[in-house]
Amino acid sequence: MSRTVLVTGGTSGIGRAVAAKFADGHTEVFITGRRPDTVERTAKELGAHGVVCDATDPGRVAALADRFETLDVLVNAAGGLPQPAAGEGPELEAVLAEWQANLAQNLLSAVLTTTALRPRLTSGSSVISIGSIGAERRGGSYGAAKAALAAWNASLSGELGPQGITSNVIAAGYISGTNFFQGGLADDRYRALVEETHNKRPGTVEDIAETVHFLASPGARHITGQTLHVNGGAFTTR
């Protein structure tokens, strides 16, 4: 049976890998991004539908939702580490801008998109949001936003569960093949991130894509309200 999948932030990194994984099967895949040229190029390469959409813009998100009658899988992959604003301003204003940017990109983008698409979800649908190991330790405003994402997911799962809809977060550890650090990851920091894993390797975008694909599969219908840590053992739970 053909399914419809929407991946926000699907033009690069984890989002692109997730879209590519679903595009391999009998699935109609939609990806979003903020840059028209990147969206068009990536959609063509993946054989997906591309939609220009800033997931922090309520109007754009509402227009995105209008494209769907039903939706089987929603993957909230939009997010990242916002670039600091150019120039210097009063300290408190700079702090406020940083926190607002992180909350918008890493929490509100998922909240807005899921709220808009919620009427299109049906029994058997899945909502999967990309979190971070940064929610567990020294993550600053980024980590706080990802921690809030997990807390929101637990509430969302309780609301969607009676309708047969699952909702989970994948908390990724260090993942190579993304532009998260925007070229600013020093060699010693890279070695430290790999060393703290149990399997002594960086994560890959494919690791996350495979986990997303499983959570959207029939075998994961009794998994909901969870934060799944995919980090090679760098952060463990019990």
N, C-alpha and C positions, 0 to 999 in steps of 0.2 A: 504494500500500500504506500502510495506517495505521501510524503509529509511536507509541511511548510515550515521553514526554519528562518529565524531572523537573528543575525549577529550584529550587534552594535559595535562600533570600533573595529570593523572587519577588514580594514585595508592593510593592516600590518601586524607583526608580532603574533601574540596569542590569538587575537580575533581572526586574523587571516588563516592561521593554522586550523582553527575550529571550523571556519567556513569551508576550507578545503577538504576537511575530513567528511563533512556532511555532503559536500558536492560530489564525492566519490560514489554515493549511492543514489537510490531513487528518491531524491529530495529536491524540492524547489527552494533554493537558498537566496535570501536577501541579505545584503550587507549595507552598513551605513558608515559614513565618514563625513568629515567637515569640508574636505577639499574636493571640488568637482573632478579635477583631472585625475587625482588618485583613486577616487571612487570608480570612475569610468574605466580606468586601466585595470584595476584589480578585479572588478566584476567581469570584464572580458576575459581575463586570464583564468578565472575560476569557473567561468560558465554560470555566473550568478547574476542576480538583479542588483544593481547598485542604486542607492538612494542617498542623496546629499542631506544630511541631517545632523545638527548639533543637538546632542541628547540633553543638554542643559537648557534648551530653549523650548518652553511649553508649546508655543505655536507650531514649531517644526515637528515636535513629537506628536502632537495631535494630528497633523497632516500625514505623518508616517503611519499612524494607526489606521487612518481612513483607507489605506491601501489594502487592508486585509479583511476578509470575511471571517476566517478562522486562522488560528496559529497553533502549531503543534509544539514548537520549541522556541523559546526566547532565551538568548544568551546575551547577558549584559557584560560585554567585554570592553566597552568604552571606559576610559579612565587614564591614569598615568600620573606622572609627577609634574605639576605645572611649573613652567619657567618663572623665575622671579620677575616682577615688574621692573622695567627699566627705570633708572634714576633712583634717587633717594628721597624719601619723605619722612614725616614724623614716625617714630618707632611704632606706636600703637596702630597707626593706619597701615603700616607695612605688615604688621602681624595680622590684622583683620583681613587684609587682602589675601594673604597667604592661606589662611584658614578658610575663607570663603571660596577660594579657587579649588582647594582640595575637597571640600565638602561638595561643591557643585560637580566636579568631574568624577569623583569616586564614590559618591553616595546618591546625590540627587539625580544624576543621570539615570541610574538604575531605577530609582523610585518613580521618576516621571515616566520613563518608558514602560515600566511594568504596569503602572496605574492606567496609562492610556491603552495598552494592549490587553488588559485584563478581561474586558468583555469579549475578546476574540478567543480566549483560551477555553478549551473544552476538556471533558474528562479524558485523561490520558496525556494531557499536555505537561510540559516541564518548563520551569523557569530556573535558569542557572546563572549565577553572578560570579564574576571573578574577583576574589578577595586577595589578601596578601599576608605573608608571614610578618609583615611590618605591623599588623594589628596586635601582635603578641609581645613586641619588645621594641623599644627605642624608635618608634615609627613616626614620632612627631605628629604634625597635622595630617599627613598622609595616612599614617597608621591609625590615627583616631577615626578618620573617615572610613577606613576599611573595617575597623572594629564596629562602627555604627552600622555598616552594611550587613555584617553578620547578625547583629541584634535585630535589625529590621527584618532580615530573612526569617528569623525564628517566628516573629509575629505573622509575617506574610504566609508562612507555611500553615499556621493554624487557621488562617482565613480560607486558604485555597484547598486544603486537604479534604474537607467534606465534599468538594466538587470533583475529587479524583485527580487533582493537579498537584504535582510535587514542586518543591522549591528548595534549592540548595546553593551553598556557596563553596567554591573551590579556592582555598587559600594557597596561593602559589609561593614557593620559596624563590631563590634566585633562579631566573630563567634566562638562558643565553638565547641569542637570536631575536632580541627585542631592542628597542631604542630607549628603554626605561631610564638608563643612566645618562642618556644623551651624550655618549662619548666620554663621560667623566669618571669611569670606573678604573681606578689605579690597579696596577698589577698585584700589589700586595693585598688590596681589598678583595680582588678576584680570588686569589689563593685562599684567603681566609674564609670566604663564602663557600668555596668548594670543600675545604678541609673540615668545616663543621658538619657536613653531611655524613651519613653513615656509609653511603656507597661511593663517596669520593668522586663525584662528578656533578657538573652543573645540570640543572633541569633543562628541558628543551620545550619548545612550544608544542611539539608533538605529544609530550607527556601530558600536558594540560588538555590538548584536543582529545586525546583518547579518553581521559577521565570525563570530560563533558559528554562525549558520545555515549559512554556507558550510563551516565546519569539520565540521559534521554532515552534509554533503551527499556524494553519490557522487563529486563532483569533487575531494574532499579526502582520499581514501582513502590516498594515499601521503604525507600530511603527518602526522607524529606525532613526539612527543618534542621539540616546538618551543615556544619562547616567541615569540609574534607581537606586535610592538610596534605599537599603534594609537594614535598620538599626534600626528599631523600633522607629524612630523619633529622634534618637540621633543627626542627622543632617537633617534639613528640607529645602525644597525649595519652591518657589512660582512661 
